[in-house]
Amino acid sequence: MLRESATSRWAFLSPTYAEAATITLGPVDVLLFWQSDELVGVMPLQRASGWLGRMGMREPVGRHMTDYFGLLARPGLQLDWRSLLLKAGVPCLYFTHLDESQSAHGLKGDSPKSGLRTCIHPAGGEAHWEWLRTRDKKLVSDTERRERKLVTEHGPLLFEMQSTSPVLDLESLISLKNAQYRRTGHEGGALLDPANACLLSRLMASQDTNCQPRLSVLRCGEQVVAGHFGLQCGPLLHYWFPVYDNQFSAYSPGRILYRYILLAAPAHGITCIDRGEGDSPSKRDFANEEHLFFRGLVSSGVRGQILSFIQRLKWRFSA
């Protein structure tokens, strides 16, 4: 179903991702939807952390690590949240990252947020970069200028689309990302939680083409200037955890790394780079497609209404 899906082919709905989350974050529940004896829909869920989870609240698999949530389904399957939860015996569900395409199955949310993608030129990465030059000459020229300056001042660059030292480079990426969280005051940073870092390590061993790890690095000599850990699902690359060494910030190493990944992507079967939820100048730099993500808090039954009420109170008093 995942391979055949035209709208929901995301690594975060793959069995491999669910298995890795089960091992590192806790048990995953998989809702199965049947028509007669044919499996027509699948939705993986995970208990929320803390006592709300123990009382039955569910979230997407991977919780706030996950960039996409929804129903993997055959075309034409229609559901609504209340009946879905009632039939599954799930009292309450809080979700984010519900893609707008899920409305085709009757699943909707609120509080829309933008998501951005780079759909790569059919002629390849080099053609895309030249097309981008006609669209935003200043961005392209400035990125190339900063790359030349970085080489002049620190030596030749070495790019690896797939790291040849994955254990060391993943450790380095997690360390740099956590330093970034602390530097910017982002105390809720995902990889500050050791369990989430273990999830990346577990995924690193995957050989599933629907959940293929991509650990890309850009080096000057032995020094990692920038890196990215993402997941490739068929032709889609989830651009998940990019980071750079702050001592090189003047060279915009994140932009340089993205350029190298963009150029190399078609050779690895990638036709689209998905930046996930969020709108920022750095994400808009290379984006040429926009879509919407939604979130929601849905419930069924009295227990679900109570859990929903408590969750809303928690949000109100923590704001």
C-alpha positions in Angstrom: 0.0 0.0 0.0 2.8 2.4 0.8 4.6 1.8 -2.5 1.4 2.3 -4.4 0.1 5.4 -2.6 0.0 8.5 -4.8 -0.7 10.9 -1.8 0.7 9.3 1.4 4.0 7.7 0.5 5.8 8.9 3.6 8.6 7.2 5.5 6.7 8.0 8.7 3.9 5.6 7.8 6.3 2.8 7.0 6.4 -0.5 9.0 10.2 0.1 9.5 9.6 3.5 11.1 6.9 2.0 13.4 9.2 -0.9 14.4 12.1 1.5 15.2 9.7 3.7 17.3 8.4 0.6 19.1 12.0 -0.4 20.1 13.2 3.0 21.2 10.1 5.0 22.3 7.5 2.3 23.3 4.7 0.2 21.9 3.0 1.2 18.7 -0.7 0.5 18.0 -1.7 -0.1 14.3 -5.3 0.5 13.4 -6.3 -1.7 10.5 -9.4 -0.9 8.3 -11.1 -3.7 6.4 -13.7 -3.9 3.6 -14.8 -7.5 3.6 -11.5 -9.4 3.8 -9.4 -6.7 2.0 -7.1 -4.4 4.0 -7.9 -0.9 2.8 -6.4 1.4 5.5 -3.7 1.5 8.1 -3.0 4.1 10.8 -0.1 3.7 13.3 -0.4 5.4 16.7 1.6 5.7 19.9 0.5 6.4 23.4 1.3 10.0 24.5 4.1 10.3 27.0 3.2 10.7 30.7 0.1 10.0 32.6 -2.3 11.2 29.8 -0.8 8.4 27.7 -1.4 5.9 30.4 -5.0 7.0 30.5 -5.3 6.3 26.8 -4.4 9.4 24.8 -2.6 8.6 21.5 -0.3 10.6 19.2 1.3 9.9 15.9 4.1 7.3 15.9 7.3 9.0 17.0 5.3 11.8 18.7 6.9 15.2 17.9 9.7 13.5 15.9 7.3 12.7 13.1 7.0 15.0 10.1 3.8 13.4 8.6 0.7 11.8 10.1 -2.4 10.3 8.6 -4.1 7.3 7.1 -2.5 5.1 4.5 -5.5 4.0 2.5 -6.9 2.8 -0.8 -8.5 5.5 -2.8 -12.1 6.2 -1.9 -11.9 5.2 1.8 -13.9 7.7 3.8 -13.8 8.1 7.6 -14.5 10.6 10.3 -12.5 11.0 13.5 -15.3 10.2 16.0 -16.3 6.8 14.4 -12.6 5.9 13.8 -11.8 6.4 17.5 -14.9 4.6 18.7 -14.3 1.6 16.6 -10.6 1.4 17.6 -11.4 2.0 21.3 -9.1 5.0 21.4 -10.6 7.7 23.7 -8.5 10.7 22.6 -6.0 11.6 19.9 -3.8 14.6 19.6 -2.1 15.0 16.2 0.1 17.4 14.3 1.5 17.2 10.7 -1.8 16.0 9.1 -1.3 16.7 5.4 -4.0 18.5 3.5 -4.3 15.5 1.2 -5.9 13.5 4.1 -9.1 15.5 3.5 -9.8 13.1 0.6 -10.4 10.4 3.3 -12.6 12.7 5.4 -9.8 13.5 8.0 -9.4 17.2 8.8 -7.8 19.4 11.4 -7.4 23.0 12.3 -4.6 25.6 12.9 -3.1 25.2 9.4 0.7 25.6 8.9 2.7 25.8 5.8 4.9 23.0 4.5 7.5 23.6 1.8 9.1 21.3 -0.8 11.6 21.4 -3.6 10.4 19.5 -6.6 13.5 18.9 -8.7 13.7 19.8 -12.3 13.1 16.8 -14.5 16.4 17.3 -16.2 18.3 16.9 -12.9 20.0 18.8 -10.2 22.3 20.9 -12.3 19.4 22.0 -14.5 17.4 22.8 -11.4 20.3 25.0 -10.0 20.4 26.9 -13.3 16.7 27.2 -13.3 16.9 28.6 -9.8 19.5 31.1 -11.0 16.9 32.6 -13.4 14.4 32.7 -10.5 16.6 34.1 -7.7 20.0 35.1 -9.1 21.0 36.8 -5.8 20.5 33.6 -3.8 22.4 31.4 -6.2 25.3 33.9 -6.7 25.6 34.5 -2.9 25.6 30.7 -2.1 28.3 30.1 -4.7 30.4 33.1 -3.4 30.2 31.8 0.1 31.3 28.4 -1.0 34.3 29.8 -2.8 35.2 31.8 0.3 34.9 28.8 2.6 37.2 26.8 0.3 39.7 29.7 0.1 39.8 30.1 3.9 39.5 26.5 5.1 40.4 24.2 2.2 38.7 21.9 -0.2 35.2 20.5 0.5 34.3 16.9 0.5 30.6 16.0 0.2 29.1 12.5 0.9 25.5 12.0 0.0 25.7 8.9 2.2 28.3 9.1 5.0 31.1 6.5 4.9 31.5 6.9 8.7 27.9 6.7 9.7 28.4 6.0 13.5 30.8 8.8 14.0 29.0 11.3 11.8 25.6 10.6 13.4 27.1 11.2 16.8 28.6 14.5 15.5 25.3 15.5 14.0 23.3 14.9 17.2 26.0 16.7 19.2 25.9 19.7 16.8 22.0 19.7 16.8 21.8 19.7 20.6 24.4 22.5 20.8 22.1 24.5 18.4 19.1 23.8 20.6 20.9 25.1 23.7 22.4 28.1 21.9 19.0 29.2 20.6 17.1 28.5 23.8 15.1 25.6 22.4 15.0 23.5 25.5 12.4 21.2 24.0 14.7 20.2 21.1 13.8 16.7 19.9 17.3 15.2 20.1 18.0 16.4 23.6 15.9 13.4 24.6 18.2 10.3 24.4 15.3 8.1 23.3 14.8 10.2 20.2 18.6 10.1 19.4 18.3 6.3 19.7 15.5 6.3 17.2 17.9 7.9 14.6 20.5 5.3 15.4 18.0 2.5 15.0 16.8 3.9 11.7 20.4 4.2 10.5 20.4 0.4 10.1 17.3 0.3 7.8 17.6 -1.1 4.3 13.9 -0.5 3.5 13.5 1.6 0.3 10.4 3.2 1.9 12.4 4.2 5.0 15.9 4.6 3.8 18.3 6.6 6.0 20.2 9.4 4.3 23.1 10.8 6.4 24.8 13.4 4.2 27.9 15.3 5.3 30.0 18.3 4.1 33.6 18.4 5.3 36.6 20.6 5.2 39.4 18.1 5.8 38.4 16.0 8.8 36.0 18.8 10.1 32.3 18.3 9.6 31.0 21.7 8.4 27.4 20.7 7.9 25.3 17.5 7.9 21.8 16.2 7.5 19.9 13.1 8.6 16.8 12.4 6.7 14.6 9.5 5.4 14.1 8.7 1.8 10.8 7.1 0.8 10.8 6.2 -2.9 11.5 9.4 -4.8 10.8 11.6 -1.7 13.6 12.8 0.7 12.3 14.0 4.1 14.7 16.8 5.0 14.6 16.0 8.7 17.6 17.0 10.8 19.9 19.5 9.1 22.7 21.2 11.1 26.0 23.0 10.7 28.9 23.8 12.9 28.3 27.3 14.2 32.0 28.4 13.7 31.3 28.3 10.0 28.0 30.2 10.2 29.3 33.2 8.2 29.5 31.0 5.1 25.9 29.8 5.2 26.9 26.2 5.3 23.3 25.0 5.5 22.7 26.5 2.1 25.9 25.0 0.6 25.0 21.6 1.9 21.5 21.9 0.5 23.0 22.7 -2.9 25.1 19.6 -2.9 22.2 17.4 -1.9 20.1 19.0 -4.6 22.7 18.3 -7.2 23.2 14.7 -6.1 19.6 13.9 -5.5 18.5 12.6 -8.9 21.4 10.1 -9.0 19.9 8.5 -5.8 16.3 8.4 -7.2 15.2 11.6 -5.4 12.8 13.9 -7.3 11.4 15.9 -4.3 13.0 17.2 -1.1 10.4 17.8 1.6 11.2 20.3 4.3 8.3 19.3 6.6 6.2 21.7 8.6 7.3 25.3 9.1 7.9 28.5 7.1 11.2 30.3 7.4 13.4 32.3 5.0 15.9 29.4 4.9 13.2 26.9 3.9 11.7 29.3 1.3 15.1 29.8 -0.3 14.9 26.7 -2.4 11.1 25.8 -2.2 8.9 25.8 -5.3 5.9 24.0 -3.8 3.7 24.8 -0.8 1.1 22.7 1.0 -0.7 22.8 4.4 -0.4 20.7 7.6 -3.1 20.6 10.2 -3.3 19.6 13.9 -6.2 18.5 16.0 -7.4 17.2 19.4 -10.2 14.7 18.8 -12.0 12.4 21.3 -14.8 9.8 21.7 -16.8 9.0 24.7 -16.7 10.5 28.2 -13.1 9.4 29.0 -12.0 11.0 25.8 -13.8 14.3 26.5 -12.1 14.3 30.0 -8.7 13.7 28.5 -9.3 16.4 25.9 -10.4 18.9 28.6 -7.3 18.2 30.7 -5.0 18.5 27.7 -6.5 21.9 26.8 -6.1 23.1 30.4 -2.4 22.0 30.3 -1.9 24.1 27.1 -3.6 27.1 28.7 -1.6 27.1 31.9 1.7 26.5 30.1 1.2 29.2 27.6 
